[in-house]
Amino acid sequence: MKEAEWKPFRNALDKSDRKKFDEMFDVPRSYISACSYSVQYVRLHPILMSILLHHYKQPTECISEVEHIEAGAKTLTREEEPTTLDSYFVNKIAGS
């Protein structure tokens, strides 16, 4: 499916949406080899699958990054918490 076929739709969008539409239409170019190997009767299917895959990858990468950050934060809070031995000595010194 050629971009020219989508031109009337694109022209009906707001300027900001046009830019996003153009960016979205550029996504399948990243997956051109997979699209070309996929023999589909409907040419739009590999394009849509490329866009879906791209947009699926973005939140999963964000989730992984958040999990990594949270794991680092948990490590920092554990290091700051006194161990049982530390609290024993703190209580001994405070009680003296």
Summary of the structure (lengths in Angstrom):
residues: 96
radius of gyration: 26.5
end to end distance: 81.9
largest distance: 84.2
contacts: 190
relative contact order: 0.07
helix: 83%
strand: 0%
